[in-house]
Amino acid sequence: MTGNSAPPHGVNTTVTTTATDLTSLRRDLEHWIRIRLGDPHAHVSAVRKPSESGMSSVSVLFTVDWHEDGRGHRADLVARLVPEATALPVFPDYDLEHQAAVMRDVASHGAVPVPHVRWVETSPEVLGRPFVVMDRIDGVVPVDNPPYVFGGWLCDATPSQRDTVQHSSIDALARIHALPIPDVLDPGDVSAAELLCRHVDATRGYYEWTRREDGLRIPVLEDGFAWLERHRPREPSEPVLCWGDSRIGNIMYDDFRPAAVLDWELATVAPRELDVGWFVFFHRMFQDMAEQFDRPGLPDLFRRADVVARYRESSGTELHDLDFYLVYAAIRHGVIMSRIKRRSIHFGDSPAPENPDEYVLHHRMLRKMIDDEYPWEAQ
């Protein structure tokens, strides 16, 4: 870690997540695994929650030892559990079978590194909630909390190493978009314009879901949705497989190259710019945050023009209407952040702001984007 890796005063890194009793979980998981492996003596050990375990799901790491065909085996695995309803989940639905089907399909083509999915358990009776078990992959991840721009292995890397991260990550995104659309996501004979319309409508529906309890309207988000209606592309790019949560925080790196592409719960079929816009926006949001606290951050990493150029080189495809998708990314994430803020207030991690726009962490950035005043190429 760098010397300035600690978040500055004013950055709230307290996040209440689903409580997990690891002792009882180990016992119940071991019983379930013994049945799955057909070995009544299979043993589960080294159960722990990684510090970076998120809110959209809970990850638990563990090791399994068992015997099969007269030989001993060991595997390091990870279970991802959906949050309990009492934990105020970030999203209304968690379809693990859908996510697993996408990951298995992507893995089958060998073009993008994805963890091997071993099992999906849809019943809440085993661990109290559904879960998926995958092989664990070694590597490092640029963390979200506090954001990796405040310090850590990526800040400590050399310019050449960061170039490797940038180029290899964008190349992985281009390879995802070149894959066949998985059967579980196949939309049938639907136009790109209709798919984009459905996606935006679903995001608006998600916004309404987040405010169903308090009725709070957030002006910057509602103005954003109005902006989307005025600026929606007339002829969107052809639909492709989109990762959905395309950002380096969902990539595990080994020697500064992707070792695993993670978190496929938002995978969809849409214009490729949906992923590219999310990818560019997410880093720039973190970079803005670093600069607000007088930290250098990583200003030379994932600049809009550089991402577009590398994506063109890697995919052979021109991107279109990126301004729309960048604003849409900021709105999508704004809705997510408004839900996370409500969770934070509910669990006493932070007070309720007087200004509703402050439910959105990056509300100033989003407002400038809506007003066409955001300086994308000023880095």
WONORKA-V149490 format. One record per backbone hydrogen bond with DSSP energy under -0.5 kcal/mol. CO is the residue of the C=O (numbers start at 1). NH is the residue of the N-H. If there is no record, write none. Layout:
CO_NH, CO_NH
This chain:
2_5, 8_11, 10_12, 11_13, 13_15, 15_17, 20_22, 21_25, 22_26, 23_27, 24_28, 25_29, 26_30, 27_31, 28_32, 29_33, 30_34, 31_35, 32_36, 33_37, 34_38, 34_39, 39_42, 43_65, 45_63, 48_50, 48_61, 50_53, 58_81, 60_79, 61_48, 62_77, 63_45, 64_75, 65_43, 66_73, 68_71, 71_68, 73_66, 75_64, 75_77, 76_136, 77_62, 78_134, 79_60, 79_81, 80_132, 81_58, 84_87, 85_88, 94_96, 95_99, 96_100, 97_101, 98_102, 99_103, 100_104, 101_105, 102_106, 103_107, 104_108, 105_109, 106_109, 106_110, 107_110, 113_261, 116_118, 116_135, 119_133, 120_122, 121_131, 123_126, 124_128, 130_82, 131_121, 132_80, 133_118, 133_119, 134_78, 140_253, 141_143, 143_148, 146_145, 147_150, 148_151, 152_156, 153_157, 158_162, 159_163, 160_164, 161_165, 162_166, 163_167, 164_168, 165_169, 166_170, 167_171, 168_172, 169_173, 170_174, 171_175, 172_176, 173_177, 174_178, 175_179, 176_179, 182_185, 182_186, 183_186, 188_190, 191_195, 192_196, 193_197, 194_198, 195_199, 196_200, 197_201, 198_202, 199_203, 200_204, 201_205, 202_206, 203_207, 204_208, 205_209, 206_210, 207_211, 209_212, 211_215, 217_219, 218_221, 218_222, 219_223, 220_224, 221_225, 222_226, 223_227, 224_228, 225_229, 226_230, 227_231, 228_232, 238_272, 240_242, 240_270, 242_268, 245_247, 247_250, 248_142, 248_251, 250_262, 251_142, 251_253, 252_259, 252_260, 253_140, 254_257, 257_254, 260_252, 260_262, 264_267, 268_242, 268_270, 270_240, 271_274, 272_275, 272_276, 273_277, 274_278, 275_279, 276_280, 277_281, 278_282, 279_283, 280_284, 281_285, 282_286, 283_287, 284_288, 285_289, 286_290, 287_291, 288_292, 289_293, 290_293, 290_295, 291_294, 296_299, 298_301, 303_307, 304_308, 305_309, 306_310, 307_311, 308_312, 309_313, 310_314, 311_315, 312_316, 321_324, 321_325, 322_326, 323_327, 324_328, 325_329, 326_330, 327_331, 328_332, 329_333, 330_334, 331_335, 332_336, 333_337, 334_338, 335_339, 336_340, 337_341, 338_342, 339_343, 340_344, 341_345, 342_346, 343_347, 344_349, 344_350, 345_348, 354_356, 355_358, 356_359, 357_360, 359_361, 360_363, 362_366, 363_367, 364_368, 365_369, 366_370, 367_371, 368_373, 368_374, 369_372, 373_375, 374_376, 375_378, 376_379
